[in-house]
Amino acid sequence: MSAAVEIGNAAQPLDIATMRATARRALTEAPFADELGMLTLTLRGHMQLLIPEVEMVAGREPKDSTARYCALACVGEARRKLRLGNGRTPPTRIAVAQKLARCVNALCSHYENLGAEQP
C-alpha cells in the first residue's frame, strides 16, 4: 500500500491538504466547545492514517538516514500523543487539540519530505 489507505476494496490516497487544513484550524481558531470534540476526533483519525504511512516511507530510507530517524521519532511522539486524554476543562481540551494538530503537521511534513506519492 503506497500513499493510500485501503477502504473496502479500493485504495484511497491520503488527503494531506485536508489534514493540514484541519490542523491549521486547531492552531489558529478557537472552536466552540461542541466543535472541539469533533475536531479532536478528526485529528486523531488523521494521525491514525498517517502513522503507518510515514513508517512505511521511512522504512525505504537507509538505516543510517537522518530523515528516517527523525520520521520514526515523530511517529513515536505521535503515538504518545494519541494516548492523551481529551481534558476536563476547555483550556485543556484546546491544548490537547493543538498538540495533536502539531503532530499532524509534522507527520504530513515527513510524509511529503520522504517522497511519498501525492494525489
C-alpha positions in Angstrom: 0.0 0.0 0.0 1.7 3.2 -1.1 0.4 6.7 -0.3 -3.0 5.3 0.1 -5.4 3.9 2.7 -7.4 0.8 1.9 -11.1 1.4 2.2 -13.2 -1.6 1.2 -11.5 -2.9 -1.9 -10.3 0.4 -3.2 -7.2 2.3 -2.1 -7.9 6.0 -1.3 -5.0 8.5 -1.4 -4.2 10.4 1.8 -5.7 13.9 1.6 -2.7 15.9 3.0 -4.3 19.2 2.2 -7.4 18.4 4.3 -5.2 17.1 7.1 -3.2 20.3 7.1 -6.3 22.4 7.0 -7.8 20.6 10.0 -4.5 21.1 11.9 -4.4 24.8 10.9 -7.9 25.2 12.2 -7.0 23.8 15.6 -3.9 26.0 15.8 -5.4 29.3 14.6 -9.1 29.3 15.5 -10.8 29.0 18.8 -13.5 26.4 18.0 -16.7 26.3 20.0 -16.9 23.6 22.7 -19.3 21.5 20.7 -17.0 21.6 17.7 -13.8 20.9 19.7 -14.7 17.3 20.4 -15.2 16.6 16.6 -12.1 18.5 15.7 -10.0 16.4 18.2 -11.5 13.1 16.9 -10.7 14.2 13.3 -7.1 15.0 14.3 -6.8 11.6 16.0 -8.1 9.9 12.9 -5.7 11.8 10.7 -2.8 10.6 12.9 -4.0 7.0 12.8 -3.9 7.2 9.0 -0.6 9.0 8.8 1.4 6.9 11.3 1.6 3.7 9.2 2.2 5.6 6.0 5.1 7.6 7.5 6.5 4.4 8.9 6.3 2.8 5.5 8.1 5.6 3.6 10.7 6.0 6.4 11.4 2.3 6.1 12.5 2.8 2.5 15.3 5.1 3.7 18.8 3.7 4.6 19.0 2.6 8.2 21.5 5.4 9.0 19.5 8.1 7.4 18.7 11.2 9.4 15.4 11.6 7.6 14.4 8.1 8.6 15.4 8.6 12.2 13.5 11.9 12.5 10.4 10.5 10.9 10.3 7.5 13.2 10.9 9.7 16.2 7.9 11.7 15.1 5.9 8.5 14.8 6.8 7.6 18.3 5.8 11.0 19.6 2.5 10.9 17.7 1.7 7.5 19.3 2.3 9.0 22.7 0.1 12.0 21.9 -2.7 9.6 20.8 -2.7 8.3 24.4 -3.5 11.8 25.8 -7.0 12.2 27.2 -9.2 14.9 25.9 -9.0 17.0 29.1 -11.7 18.2 31.5 -11.6 21.9 31.1 -12.0 24.0 27.9 -8.4 25.3 28.0 -7.0 21.7 28.4 -9.2 20.4 25.6 -7.9 23.2 23.4 -4.3 22.4 24.4 -4.8 18.7 23.6 -6.2 19.6 20.2 -3.3 21.9 19.4 -0.7 19.2 20.4 -2.5 16.7 18.1 -2.5 19.4 15.3 1.2 19.9 15.6 1.7 16.1 15.3 -0.5 16.0 12.2 1.6 18.8 10.6 4.8 17.1 11.5 3.6 13.7 10.1 2.4 15.4 6.9 5.8 17.0 6.5 7.7 13.8 7.0 5.3 12.0 4.6 6.0 14.6 1.9 9.7 15.0 2.6 10.3 11.3 2.3 8.9 11.3 -1.2 5.5 9.7 -0.7 3.3 9.9 -3.8 0.9 12.8 -3.7 -2.6 12.5 -5.0 
